[in-house]
Amino acid sequence: MNKAQLEQYLAQEHIKLIEALSKIDENSTGVLFVLNNDGELCGAVSDGDIRRWILGNGIIDVDIRKIMNTNPKYLVEGERHRSREVMEYYEVRAIPIVDDAMHVVDIETLRKRCKGASASIAAPVIIMAGGQGTRLYPFTKILPKPLIPIGDIPIIERIINSFCEYGLKDYYVTVNYKKNMIKSYFSELDMNYYLTYVEEDQPLGTAGSIRLIDKQFNCPVFVTNCDTIVKTDYAELYEYHKQSRNVITIVTSLKNATIPYGVIHAKEDGEVISMEEKPHTSYFINTGMYIINPEIINLIPSGSMFHMTDLVNKALELKLRVGMYPVSEDSFLDMGEFEEMKRMEEKLS
C-alpha cells in the first residue's frame, strides 16, 4: 500500500466526527485508525462507533478522540501473516501493521465483510414502486422508475439484491404506473425470493398502498422507496429497531452542505456581531427507508392518499416512540434526480 492509499485509513485524533466519517466512506472498510501528535497509533473508530455516539448523544461537532476505541487491534510486521485470521476472528475489515515505534507502516484489508449467522433476517420488505417518477422525465415516459438501469441492473433489482444478502426472501412491491412492464421484467428472472404485487387503482402515496396488502404481519417490516439504496448493515439496523422499542425507525443520512456566501451574524437592531465565510452545516435527512411495527399499519387510512411522513407525524401525535438510525452521507444513494442518478452509477460501478 503506497503512502496516498495509507492516508485514507489514518487520521489525527483532533479531527472532527464529520471529517472522520467522510474518510471512512472513502476507504470502504468501515474503520479509521487514529494517530497522536507523534504519529503513533493511539486508537481506532468505526462507523458503528460513530453511529452509537450520535444515537447516544446527538452531538456531531466533536473531536474523534471522544469516540475512538483507545485499545485498537494491530499486528507488528512479523505477524502480518496472521492478518486474515485476526480480522475474521474479530469481524473487522482492516488491521494496521505497526513498527517498533507504533507507527503505522501498512494496512491489511479484508474486502469481504464477515457475516455470522445472526446476519440473516426473517422479515418482509415493502418496496414502494407505484409513482410516475416525474423528476426523471423523459426516461420515465418510456420506463417505469423501478426499471431504470443503474449500470446493467434496474434499480429495484439492486435494492432487492441488497436485502437478499441478509437472507430476506419475502417482498411486496406496490405498483401502479406501467405496472405490467415491472411484472414482465420479473417474470423472466430466475428468482430465489418471493415477490407479491400490491396493485393500486389510484395513487395512494408512499404509505396508503400498504393497507392493500392482504396479510397480517407478525414482525417489524422494512419499507423503502424504489429509487434509493442504503448501504448499511441491515441486520444491525433491524436489531436496533427491536431493542429501541420504536414503532417506527427512520433511516437517516448525514448531509453536509456549504453555504457559498459569507454569513452575517447580527443583533436585533442590526449591529453586526461577526462574519462567517462559507460556513459548513450538517444535518440528518430522511432516506426513504423505514422499519415499522405491524400494529402501526392500522393508523393508515384505507383508500386515500397517505404518505410515510404522514404516518410518522400520526405516530408522533399519539406520543408513540419514533427513532432514527443514522448512516453516513456516502451510504445513501438516491436516483430521484439526474445528478444523483449519475452519482449512484459512479458509486455502484
C-alpha positions in Angstrom: 0.0 0.0 0.0 1.5 3.3 -1.0 1.5 6.5 1.1 -1.6 8.0 -0.6 -3.6 4.8 -0.1 -2.4 4.6 3.6 -3.6 8.1 4.3 -7.2 7.0 3.5 -7.1 4.8 6.7 -5.4 7.3 9.0 -6.5 10.4 10.9 -5.2 12.7 13.6 -7.0 12.5 16.9 -8.2 16.1 16.8 -10.2 15.8 13.6 -14.0 16.2 13.8 -16.6 13.4 13.6 -17.9 14.6 10.2 -14.4 14.5 8.6 -13.7 11.1 10.1 -17.0 9.7 8.7 -16.1 11.1 5.3 -12.7 9.3 5.4 -14.3 6.1 6.4 -16.6 6.4 3.4 -13.6 6.8 1.2 -11.7 3.7 2.3 -14.8 1.5 2.3 -13.7 -0.7 5.2 -15.8 0.9 7.9 -12.9 1.9 10.1 -10.3 4.6 10.6 -7.1 4.4 12.6 -6.2 7.3 14.8 -2.7 8.8 15.4 -1.5 11.0 18.2 0.7 14.1 17.7 3.8 11.9 17.5 2.3 9.8 14.7 1.8 6.8 16.9 -1.3 4.6 16.7 -3.5 5.5 19.6 -7.0 4.5 18.6 -9.5 3.2 16.1 -13.0 4.4 15.3 -15.6 2.6 13.2 -18.8 3.7 11.5 -20.6 1.8 14.2 -18.8 3.7 16.9 -19.8 7.0 15.3 -23.4 5.8 14.9 -23.7 4.8 18.6 -22.2 8.1 19.6 -24.8 10.1 17.5 -27.7 8.0 18.9 -26.5 8.3 22.4 -25.5 12.0 22.4 -27.0 13.7 19.4 -23.7 15.7 19.0 -21.8 15.7 15.7 -19.5 18.7 16.3 -17.0 16.6 18.4 -13.3 15.5 18.1 -12.9 11.9 17.1 -10.8 11.2 20.2 -14.0 11.5 22.3 -15.4 8.5 20.4 -12.5 6.3 19.5 -11.5 2.9 20.9 -8.2 3.6 22.7 -7.2 -0.1 22.6 -7.1 -0.8 18.9 -6.2 -4.2 17.4 -2.9 -4.2 15.5 -0.1 -6.5 14.3 3.6 -6.0 14.2 5.4 -6.6 10.9 6.4 -10.2 11.8 2.8 -11.1 12.5 1.5 -9.9 9.1 0.7 -13.5 8.1 -2.0 -13.7 10.8 -3.9 -10.7 9.4 -6.8 -12.6 7.8 -7.1 -14.9 10.8 -7.3 -11.9 13.2 -9.7 -9.9 11.0 -12.1 -12.9 10.6 -12.0 -13.6 14.4 -12.8 -10.0 15.4 -15.1 -9.5 12.3 -13.2 -6.4 11.1 -12.2 -5.5 7.6 -8.9 -3.8 8.2 -6.0 -4.1 10.6 -2.9 -1.9 10.9 0.7 -3.2 10.7 3.0 -1.2 13.0 6.7 -0.9 13.6 8.5 -0.9 16.9 7.7 2.8 17.4 3.9 2.1 16.9 3.9 4.0 13.6 1.5 2.5 11.0 3.5 1.2 8.1 0.7 -0.6 6.3 -2.9 -1.7 6.4 -4.1 -5.2 5.7 -7.7 -5.3 4.5 -10.4 -7.9 4.2 -12.6 -6.7 1.4 -15.4 -9.2 2.0 -17.4 -8.3 5.1 -17.6 -11.0 7.7 -21.2 -12.0 8.4 -22.2 -14.5 11.1 -25.4 -16.5 11.3 -27.0 -13.6 13.1 -26.9 -11.6 9.9 -29.9 -13.5 8.5 -33.2 -11.6 8.9 -36.7 -13.1 8.7 -38.8 -10.0 7.8 -40.9 -8.8 4.9 -39.8 -5.9 2.7 -42.3 -3.5 1.2 -41.0 -1.6 -1.9 -42.9 1.5 -3.0 -42.8 1.3 -6.8 -46.1 2.9 -7.9 -45.0 6.5 -8.6 -44.6 8.1 -12.0 -41.0 9.4 -11.4 -41.8 12.8 -13.0 -38.4 14.2 -11.9 -36.7 11.7 -14.3 -38.7 12.6 -17.4 -38.2 11.8 -20.3 -36.7 8.4 -19.1 -39.9 7.6 -17.2 -42.1 8.3 -20.2 -40.7 5.1 -21.6 -39.7 3.0 -18.5 -41.2 3.0 -15.0 -38.7 4.4 -12.5 -38.1 1.0 -10.8 -36.8 -0.4 -14.1 -34.4 2.4 -14.9 -31.0 0.7 -15.1 -28.1 1.6 -12.9 -25.3 0.1 -14.9 -26.8 -3.0 -16.3 -29.2 -3.7 -13.4 -32.6 -2.0 -12.8 -32.6 0.0 -9.5 -35.4 -2.2 -8.0 -33.4 -5.3 -8.6 -30.4 -3.8 -7.0 -32.5 -2.9 -3.9 -33.8 -6.4 -3.7 -30.3 -7.8 -4.1 -29.1 -5.7 -1.2 -31.8 -7.2 1.1 -31.1 -10.7 -0.2 -27.6 -10.5 1.1 -29.1 -10.6 4.6 -31.4 -13.6 3.9 -34.6 -11.6 3.3 -36.9 -13.6 1.0 -40.4 -12.0 1.3 -41.0 -8.9 -0.9 -44.2 -6.8 -1.5 -44.0 -4.4 -4.4 -46.6 -1.7 -4.7 -47.3 -0.9 -8.4 -49.4 1.4 -10.4 -47.6 3.3 -13.2 -46.5 1.0 -16.1 -47.1 -2.0 -13.7 -47.2 -4.5 -16.5 -43.7 -3.7 -17.5 -42.5 -4.3 -14.0 -44.3 -7.7 -13.8 -43.0 -8.7 -17.2 -39.4 -8.0 -16.2 -39.5 -10.1 -13.0 -41.4 -12.9 -14.8 -38.3 -13.5 -16.8 -35.9 -13.7 -13.8 -34.9 -16.8 -12.0 -35.7 -15.5 -8.5 -34.7 -17.1 -5.2 -37.2 -15.0 -3.3 -40.9 -14.5 -3.2 -42.4 -11.4 -4.8 -46.1 -10.2 -4.3 -47.5 -7.3 -6.3 -49.8 -4.9 -4.5 -51.8 -3.1 -7.2 -53.1 0.5 -6.7 -56.2 1.5 -8.7 -55.4 5.1 -7.9 -52.3 6.8 -6.4 -52.3 6.3 -2.6 -49.0 7.9 -1.6 -45.9 6.2 -0.1 -47.9 4.6 2.7 -51.5 4.3 1.5 -50.9 1.2 -0.5 -49.6 -0.7 2.5 -53.2 -1.1 3.6 -53.9 -3.0 0.4 -51.6 -5.9 1.5 -53.7 -8.9 2.3 -51.6 -10.2 5.1 -51.3 -9.7 8.8 -47.6 -9.2 9.6 -46.3 -10.5 13.0 -42.9 -8.8 13.0 -41.4 -5.5 12.1 -41.4 -4.7 8.4 -38.9 -2.9 6.1 -40.4 -0.2 4.0 -38.3 1.5 1.3 -38.6 3.7 -1.8 -37.8 2.2 -5.2 -35.2 4.9 -6.1 -32.8 4.7 -3.2 -30.1 2.3 -1.9 -28.9 2.5 1.7 -25.6 0.8 2.2 -25.6 -0.4 5.8 -25.8 -3.5 7.9 -29.4 -4.4 7.7 -29.2 -7.0 10.5 -27.7 -4.4 12.8 -30.4 -1.9 11.8 -33.2 -4.4 12.4 -31.8 -5.4 15.8 -31.5 -1.7 16.7 -35.2 -1.2 15.9 -36.3 -4.0 18.1 -34.1 -3.2 21.0 -35.0 0.5 21.0 -38.7 -0.3 21.1 -39.5 2.1 18.3 -42.8 1.8 16.5 -41.1 3.4 13.5 -37.4 3.7 12.8 -36.4 6.2 10.1 -33.1 5.6 8.4 -31.4 9.0 8.1 -28.3 10.1 6.3 -25.9 12.8 7.4 -25.9 15.6 4.9 -23.1 18.1 4.7 -23.6 21.4 3.0 -21.6 24.6 2.5 -23.3 27.9 2.2 -21.4 29.6 -0.7 -21.5 33.1 0.8 -20.2 35.0 3.8 -22.8 34.8 6.6 -23.5 37.8 8.7 -24.4 37.4 12.4 -26.2 40.4 13.8 -28.1 41.7 16.8 -31.8 42.5 16.7 -31.0 46.2 16.0 -28.9 45.3 13.0 -25.5 45.7 14.6 -23.1 43.2 13.1 -21.5 40.8 15.6 -19.4 38.7 13.3 -18.9 37.4 9.8 -18.5 33.8 8.9 -17.1 32.9 5.4 -18.8 30.0 3.6 -19.8 28.1 6.8 -20.4 24.3 6.8 -23.5 22.9 8.2 -24.6 19.3 8.8 -28.0 17.7 9.4 -29.8 14.4 9.1 -32.1 13.8 6.1 -34.8 11.1 5.5 -33.5 8.4 3.2 -36.9 6.9 2.4 -36.2 3.7 4.3 -38.1 2.7 7.4 -38.8 -0.2 9.7 -42.3 -0.2 11.1 -44.1 -2.3 13.6 -47.1 -4.2 12.2 -49.6 -2.6 14.6 -48.7 0.9 13.2 -50.2 -0.1 9.8 -53.7 0.3 11.4 -53.0 4.1 11.5 -53.0 4.2 7.7 -56.5 5.2 6.3 -58.0 2.9 3.7 -58.3 4.1 0.1 -56.9 7.6 0.5 -53.6 9.4 -0.2 -51.3 8.9 2.7 -47.5 9.2 2.9 -44.9 7.7 5.2 -44.3 11.2 6.5 -48.0 11.4 7.4 -47.6 8.1 9.3 -44.6 9.4 11.2 -46.5 12.5 12.2 -49.5 10.5 13.2 -47.3 8.3 15.5 -45.7 11.4 17.0 -49.2 12.9 17.7 -50.1 9.8 19.6 -46.8 10.0 21.6 -45.5 6.8 20.2 -41.8 6.2 20.0 -40.2 7.1 16.6 -36.5 6.8 16.3 -33.8 7.3 13.7 -30.9 5.2 12.6 -28.1 7.4 11.1 -25.8 6.3 8.2 -23.1 8.3 6.5 -23.7 10.6 3.6 -21.9 8.3 1.2 -24.0 5.3 2.4 -27.2 6.9 0.9 -27.6 6.7 -2.8 -30.6 8.3 -4.5 -31.6 8.4 -8.1 -34.6 10.7 -7.8 -32.9 13.3 -9.9 -30.4 13.2 -12.8 -27.4 14.4 -10.9 -28.0 12.0 -8.1 -28.5 9.1 -10.5 -25.1 9.9 -12.1 -23.5 9.8 -8.6 -25.2 6.5 -7.9 -23.9 4.9 -11.1 -20.4 6.1 -10.3 -20.5 4.7 -6.8 -22.0 1.3 -7.7 -19.7 0.8 -10.6 
